[in-house]
Amino acid sequence: MREVKRRTLLLYNQRDKLLQEGQAERPKQSQRLRDQDEDEKRKHLLRQKGRGGELPEKKRRREKSEEKKSPTSPRQKEAKRFKKEREKDTHGKKKGTEEKRIIVAERSETKMVREELVVRLNNREYKNWLKAGRCLIILKDGLLSYTDQQMRSFHTDLLNKNSLLRSPCLTSSCKPRGSKLSSACRPCSEWQKVILMHHRTPDGTINWANCSPPLWRTDHWEVAKAYMPRGQGQVRGAGQCDASALLNLINFCKWFCAEDPKSARQVIQCRNELMHSNEFRVKDEWMRKYRAALQHFVQQFSHIPRMAAVGRQIEDMLAVDLSICVFGEDQTDSACMLNDSIRQLETSAEVVSQWEAALLQEMLQECLHAAPDSEEANAQDTELLKSLGGFLRSNKDLSERFSTELQAITELEARE
């Protein structure tokens, strides 16, 4: 009440002063407005207090006291929380932008691979070539454990029957040169004789360069490589072999006497025609002959537990339409209806691309193994290597995938 009187007196004094200067026109109205403002403020404070709130002045004093007692007051905690959330949101936006860029880049690269693969698969004969090559890989996977187990048994049988074979190499330097092994120590010479005794064509070319004679005594797969085509020198087990190596092992080693070697030779012939195709295409007529050879081979090895499943996988692969795998449409290049097992093969373009890469990688390894050796290299190897290099260069996705191999091909071509 005293404050109101004091302020009223102050206002009157100001009015008198203004009147003297001729500047006060409506003093009563001005005072009435000021009084209304004061009443409104007072009512607002009372309403706030009635709702359980605090007067602003008291609230400020309480918060100041709490800040002195605790360095982490609610207001500070709230400020810190808000700051952290803001930083997190900012970081999340940046991270999301980076992820978006990566995804866009990956999609762009995948799109390029997909488009170029679609172009290649538009050619029916190229699809035949790719499916036939995939069947070889399926067949190889089915023969791995069987051939490895058989060669272990063969190796053990040789050691049990001939005590000289258990003797280590006397020089540790018995090394073959190409298809010849001469001046070997006595144990290694004995191994050589035994290997030839169990070879179906001992007078033919034996790729002794595949082997390390000092290891014959301890490593069964070093013995197996003597029955395989060239280029197996760096191979250390069945898992690193291709279908050709395993098929030749079955064909040339007499230990595999329960099966007809003719069935293996038929598949080997088809395999060589396929892998030595300079155009990377095969006709439907050839595919029918190839299918018959595979069926005959699988029947000969029906005693192998996995071979039944391998036969089904091969049939499915020969029947599947790879254009469906890429386009995702109901387009078929065969008159027969696709069954459930075939539909499982209708997979993404990425998987088809992996099949293609595995087949091309096998061709590259075979060509590059033979090409550096001038004695073994022939006109067919050189021509195939040039065709393969040209094919890879003409497809951007393949040239990027096999850039290292292409560099090796370029270096070999420059030496000629």
C-alpha positions in Angstrom: 0.0 0.0 0.0 2.8 2.3 0.8 4.4 1.5 -2.6 1.2 2.4 -4.4 1.0 5.7 -2.6 4.6 6.5 -3.3 4.2 5.7 -7.0 1.0 7.8 -7.1 2.7 10.7 -5.6 5.6 10.3 -8.0 3.2 10.3 -11.0 1.4 13.5 -9.8 4.8 15.2 -9.5 5.6 14.2 -13.0 2.2 15.4 -14.2 2.7 18.8 -12.6 6.1 19.1 -14.2 4.7 18.2 -17.7 1.7 20.6 -17.3 4.1 23.3 -16.6 5.9 22.5 -19.8 2.6 22.2 -21.7 3.1 18.6 -22.7 0.5 16.8 -20.5 -2.8 16.4 -22.3 -4.7 13.5 -20.7 -3.1 12.8 -17.3 -6.2 11.1 -15.8 -6.4 8.6 -18.7 -2.7 7.8 -18.5 -2.9 7.2 -14.8 -5.9 4.9 -15.3 -4.1 2.8 -17.9 -1.1 2.4 -15.6 -3.3 1.3 -12.8 -4.9 -1.3 -15.0 -1.5 -2.7 -16.0 -0.5 -3.0 -12.4 -3.8 -4.8 -11.6 -3.3 -7.3 -14.4 0.2 -8.1 -13.3 -1.0 -8.7 -9.7 -3.9 -10.9 -10.8 -1.5 -13.0 -13.1 0.9 -13.6 -10.2 -1.9 -14.6 -7.9 -3.3 -17.1 -10.5 0.2 -18.6 -10.9 0.6 -19.1 -7.2 -2.9 -20.6 -6.9 -2.0 -23.3 -9.4 0.9 -24.4 -7.2 3.5 -22.4 -9.1 6.0 -20.1 -7.7 6.4 -16.4 -8.1 9.1 -15.5 -10.6 11.3 -13.8 -8.0 11.1 -16.7 -5.6 11.7 -19.2 -8.4 14.9 -17.4 -9.5 16.2 -17.3 -5.9 15.5 -21.0 -5.4 17.2 -22.0 -8.7 20.3 -19.9 -7.8 20.5 -21.6 -4.4 20.3 -25.1 -6.0 23.0 -24.2 -8.6 25.3 -23.2 -5.8 24.7 -26.5 -3.9 25.0 -28.8 -7.0 27.0 -28.1 -10.1 24.5 -30.2 -12.1 21.2 -28.5 -11.5 18.0 -29.6 -13.4 18.4 -26.7 -15.7 22.1 -27.6 -16.4 21.1 -31.2 -16.9 18.4 -30.2 -19.4 20.8 -27.9 -21.2 23.4 -30.7 -21.4 20.8 -33.3 -22.6 19.6 -30.9 -25.3 23.2 -30.3 -26.4 24.0 -34.0 -26.7 20.8 -34.7 -28.6 21.6 -31.9 -31.0 25.1 -33.2 -31.5 23.7 -36.7 -32.0 21.2 -35.6 -34.6 23.9 -33.7 -36.4 26.2 -36.7 -36.4 23.4 -38.9 -37.5 22.6 -36.7 -40.4 26.3 -36.7 -41.5 26.5 -40.5 -41.1 23.2 -41.0 -43.0 24.5 -38.8 -45.8 27.7 -40.9 -46.0 25.7 -44.2 -46.0 23.5 -42.8 -48.7 26.5 -42.0 -50.9 27.9 -45.5 -50.3 24.6 -47.1 -51.2 24.2 -45.0 -54.3 27.7 -45.9 -55.4 27.1 -49.6 -54.8 23.8 -49.5 -56.6 25.5 -47.7 -59.5 28.2 -50.3 -59.7 25.7 -53.2 -59.4 23.6 -51.7 -62.1 26.6 -51.6 -64.5 27.4 -55.3 -63.7 23.7 -56.2 -64.1 23.3 -54.4 -67.4 26.4 -55.9 -69.0 25.5 -59.4 -67.8 22.0 -59.0 -69.2 23.5 -58.2 -72.6 25.7 -61.3 -72.5 22.8 -63.5 -71.4 20.7 -62.3 -74.3 22.8 -64.7 -76.3 21.4 -68.2 -76.0 24.7 -69.9 -76.9 26.6 -67.9 -74.3 24.0 -69.1 -71.7 24.6 -72.6 -72.8 28.4 -72.1 -72.3 27.8 -70.7 -68.9 25.4 -73.4 -67.7 27.7 -76.2 -69.0 30.7 -74.6 -67.1 28.6 -74.4 -64.0 27.8 -78.1 -64.3 31.5 -78.9 -64.2 31.9 -77.0 -60.9 28.9 -78.9 -59.5 30.5 -82.2 -60.6 33.9 -81.3 -59.1 32.3 -80.5 -55.7 30.7 -83.9 -55.7 34.0 -85.7 -56.4 36.3 -83.9 -54.0 35.9 -86.0 -50.9 35.6 -89.2 -52.8 38.9 -88.8 -54.8 40.7 -87.5 -51.7 39.7 -90.6 -49.7 40.5 -93.0 -52.5 44.0 -91.5 -53.0 44.7 -91.8 -49.2 43.8 -95.5 -49.4 46.0 -95.9 -52.5 48.9 -94.2 -50.9 48.6 -96.3 -47.7 48.4 -99.5 -49.8 51.6 -98.6 -51.7 53.5 -98.0 -48.5 52.4 -101.2 -47.0 53.4 -103.3 -50.0 56.8 -101.8 -50.7 59.2 -101.0 -47.8 61.5 -99.0 -50.1 58.8 -96.4 -50.6 58.9 -95.7 -46.9 62.5 -94.4 -47.2 62.9 -90.6 -47.5 64.5 -88.9 -50.5 68.3 -89.2 -50.2 69.1 -85.8 -51.7 65.9 -83.8 -51.2 66.7 -82.3 -54.6 65.0 -84.7 -57.0 63.3 -82.3 -59.3 61.5 -83.1 -62.6 61.8 -80.9 -65.6 58.7 -80.7 -67.7 57.6 -84.3 -68.5 60.9 -85.9 -67.5 62.3 -87.1 -64.2 65.9 -88.3 -64.5 68.8 -88.8 -62.1 66.4 -89.3 -59.2 67.6 -91.1 -56.0 66.7 -94.7 -55.4 63.5 -94.1 -53.3 62.2 -91.5 -55.7 63.0 -93.7 -58.7 61.0 -96.5 -57.0 58.1 -94.2 -56.5 58.3 -93.3 -60.2 58.1 -97.0 -61.2 55.2 -97.6 -59.0 53.3 -94.6 -60.3 53.8 -95.8 -63.9 52.7 -99.3 -63.0 49.3 -97.9 -61.9 49.0 -95.6 -64.9 46.6 -96.7 -67.7 48.8 -95.2 -70.4 52.4 -95.4 -69.0 53.9 -94.8 -72.4 52.0 -91.5 -72.8 53.0 -88.1 -71.5 53.3 -88.0 -67.7 53.4 -84.5 -66.2 56.1 -85.1 -63.6 56.4 -81.3 -63.2 53.2 -81.4 -61.3 55.0 -83.3 -58.5 57.6 -82.8 -55.8 59.2 -86.3 -55.6 60.6 -85.9 -52.1 57.0 -85.5 -50.8 55.7 -88.7 -52.4 56.5 -90.6 -49.2 54.3 -88.4 -47.0 51.8 -86.6 -49.2 49.2 -88.7 -51.0 48.1 -85.8 -53.2 51.6 -85.4 -54.6 51.2 -88.9 -56.0 47.7 -88.1 -57.3 49.1 -85.1 -59.3 51.2 -87.5 -61.5 47.9 -88.6 -63.1 46.6 -85.1 -63.8 47.1 -82.5 -66.6 49.8 -79.9 -66.5 49.6 -76.9 -64.2 49.1 -78.7 -60.9 52.5 -77.8 -59.4 51.2 -75.3 -56.9 48.2 -77.4 -55.9 48.3 -78.7 -52.3 45.1 -80.7 -52.1 41.9 -81.9 -53.7 40.1 -78.7 -52.8 42.4 -76.7 -55.1 41.7 -78.9 -58.1 39.3 -78.3 -61.0 37.0 -80.8 -62.6 39.6 -81.6 -65.3 42.2 -82.6 -62.7 39.8 -85.0 -60.8 38.4 -86.5 -64.0 41.9 -87.2 -65.4 42.9 -88.8 -62.1 39.9 -91.2 -62.3 40.7 -91.9 -66.0 44.4 -92.6 -65.7 44.9 -94.1 -62.3 44.1 -97.9 -62.1 43.2 -97.6 -58.5 39.8 -96.4 -59.8 38.9 -99.8 -61.2 35.3 -100.1 -60.1 34.2 -97.5 -62.6 34.3 -97.4 -66.4 37.0 -94.9 -67.4 35.3 -94.4 -70.7 32.6 -92.3 -68.9 35.3 -90.0 -67.5 36.9 -89.7 -70.9 33.6 -88.6 -72.5 33.1 -85.8 -69.9 36.8 -84.8 -70.3 36.3 -84.5 -74.0 33.3 -82.3 -73.6 35.1 -80.3 -70.9 38.0 -79.6 -73.3 35.7 -78.5 -76.1 33.9 -76.2 -73.7 36.9 -74.6 -72.1 38.9 -74.2 -75.3 36.0 -72.5 -77.1 37.4 -69.2 -78.5 33.9 -67.8 -78.9 32.6 -68.8 -75.4 29.5 -70.2 -77.0 28.0 -73.7 -77.6 25.0 -74.8 -79.5 21.9 -76.7 -78.3 23.0 -79.9 -80.1 26.3 -79.9 -78.2 24.4 -79.4 -75.0 22.4 -82.6 -75.6 25.6 -84.6 -76.2 27.1 -83.0 -73.0 24.1 -83.9 -70.9 24.2 -87.5 -72.0 27.9 -87.7 -71.1 27.2 -86.3 -67.6 24.3 -88.6 -67.1 26.4 -91.7 -68.0 29.2 -90.6 -65.7 26.9 -90.0 -62.7 25.4 -93.4 -63.2 28.8 -95.0 -63.1 29.5 -93.3 -59.7 26.0 -93.9 -58.2 27.7 -95.7 -55.3 29.1 -92.4 -54.0 26.6 -90.9 -51.5 26.7 -87.4 -52.8 26.5 -88.3 -56.5 22.7 -88.6 -56.5 22.3 -85.0 -55.3 25.0 -83.9 -57.8 23.0 -85.5 -60.6 19.8 -83.6 -59.6 21.7 -80.3 -59.4 23.2 -80.8 -62.8 19.8 -81.6 -64.3 18.3 -78.5 -62.7 21.2 -76.3 -64.0 20.8 -77.6 -67.5 17.1 -76.9 -67.4 17.1 -73.5 -65.7 16.7 -70.3 -67.8 19.3 -67.8 -66.7 17.4 -64.9 -68.2 14.8 -65.3 -65.5 17.5 -65.0 -62.9 18.5 -61.6 -64.2 15.3 -60.1 -65.5 13.0 -61.5 -62.8 10.3 -62.0 -65.5 8.4 -65.0 -66.7 10.5 -65.4 -69.8 11.7 -68.9 -70.6 13.9 -70.3 -73.4 12.6 -73.9 -72.9 9.2 -75.4 -73.5 9.2 -77.4 -70.2 7.6 -76.1 -67.1 10.0 -75.2 -64.3 9.6 -77.3 -61.2 10.2 -76.3 -57.6 13.9 -77.2 -57.5 14.5 -75.2 -60.7 12.7 -72.1 -59.2 15.2 -72.3 -56.4 17.9 -71.6 -58.9 16.2 -68.4 -60.1 18.4 -66.3 -58.1 19.9 -62.8 -58.4 22.2 -61.4 -61.1 24.9 -61.3 -58.5 25.0 -65.1 -58.1 25.0 -65.6 -61.9 27.9 -63.2 -62.1 29.8 -65.2 -59.5 29.2 -68.4 -61.6 30.5 -66.6 -64.6 33.6 -65.3 -62.8 34.4 -68.8 -61.4 34.3 -70.3 -64.9 36.5 -67.5 -66.4 38.9 -67.8 -63.5 39.4 -71.5 -64.3 40.1 -70.7 -67.9 42.6 -68.0 -67.0 44.5 -70.2 -64.6 44.8 -73.0 -67.2 46.0 -70.6 -69.9 48.4 -68.7 -67.7 50.0 -71.9 -66.3 50.7 -73.1 -69.8 51.6 -69.9 -71.6 54.9 -69.0 -69.7 56.5 -72.4 -70.6 57.6 -72.1 -74.2 58.0 -75.9 -74.5 54.4 -76.6 -73.4 52.7 -73.6 -75.0 51.2 -74.3 -78.4 49.2 -72.4 -81.0 45.9 -73.4 -79.3 46.9 -72.0 -75.9 48.1 -68.8 -77.4 45.0 -68.3 -79.5 42.7 -69.1 -76.5 44.6 -66.6 -74.3 44.2 -63.8 -76.9 40.5 -64.6 -77.3 40.0 -64.6 -73.5 41.9 -61.3 -73.1 39.8 -59.7 -75.9 36.6 -61.0 -74.3 37.4 -59.6 -70.9 38.5 -56.2 -72.3 35.2 -55.9 -74.3 33.2 -56.2 -71.1 33.9 -53.4 -68.6 32.6 -55.3 -65.6 34.8 -58.3 -66.4 37.9 -56.2 -67.2 37.6 -54.6 -63.8 37.2 -57.9 -62.0 40.1 -59.5 -63.8 42.4 -56.5 -64.1 45.4 -58.4 -62.6 45.0 -61.3 -65.0 44.6 -58.9 -67.9 47.8 -57.3 -67.0 49.6 -60.7 -67.1 48.0 -61.4 -70.5 49.2 -58.0 -71.8 52.8 -58.7 -70.6 52.7 -62.2 -72.3 51.5 -60.7 -75.6 54.2 -58.1 -75.5 56.9 -60.8 -75.3 55.8 -62.3 -78.6 
